[in-house]
Amino acid sequence: MMKEAEFKQACLDEGYGVAEALECEPNMSGDMHTHEFSAFAMVTRGEFTVMLENGPVTHRPGEACKVDAGTLHAEQTGPDGATLLIGRK
């Protein structure tokens, strides 16, 4: 489990830039898509699920995940939504 300060430093150390807060609506469910950037995200509130081709992975506060540029995925949140810290490169 990471703390916010550790995550922010890891973003900088790994070239993801300054982590920014992102608020996600309750019960959000997106379509499968890709990004032109790699993302490194840590949940600070709620639940955030990343749907990958090999199945879903749910993250809770203090847990982090990475999605490489070009990776097909979708995002979902639970009934309380989620707050993330996210770095991009």
N, C-alpha and C positions, 0 to 999 in steps of 0.2 A: 504494500500500500504506500503510495507516494503522498508527500505533502505538497501543497501548492508551490512553495518556494523551491523545492527540489525539482518539480516538474518544469517550472519556468527556467531554471538553470539548465536542465537537460535539453530544453528546446534550443537555447542559445548554443550550448556545447555541440549539439548535433546538427546545427545549421538550419533549424526551423524558424529562426527569427523570434521576435517577441511574441509570447503567448497572449492571446486576446480572449476575453470572455464571450461566450455565445449562449444566448437563452433559446431553448427549444420548447415549442408549444406542447401541451399535454396531448397524448395519443397521436403524435405526428407519425406518419408512415409515408416514406418517399418511395419513388420508383427506382429500379435498378439504374445506375448511371456510373460514369467515371469522372474524374477530375484531371486537369492538366498539372496539378500540383500534388505533392505528397503531404499528408496531414498526420499530425501527432496530437492526440487529444486525451485529456484527462477529465473524468466526470467529477464535479464538485458538489452536485446535488441531483437527486433523482436516479433514474435508470436510463441508459442509452444502449440500444442494441444495434450492432452493425451486422447486416445481412450480407454474407459472402456467398459465393457459388457453392461452397462446401457446408453451408449452414450458418445459423445465427450465433453471435457471441454477445452476451449481455454484460455491460460494465456498470459498476456501482461506484459511489464516491471513493476517491483515492485510487481507482483503477484507470490505467491508461491503455491506449491502443494506437497502432499506426496503420494507415492505409496508404500504400504506395500509389503514385501517379499512374493512371491507366487501369487501376484495379476496379473491376465491376463490383458494385456494392449498393446497398440502400441503408437508410437510417430509420430507426423507430425509437419512440419514447414511450414511457408508461403513462399512467393516468395523472401523474403529478408533473409531467414534463421533465426537463433536465437542464442543468447548467454545465457547460463545458469550458475548459481552457483549451485553446487550440492554437497550434503553431503550424505554419505552412512553409514549404520550400519547393 
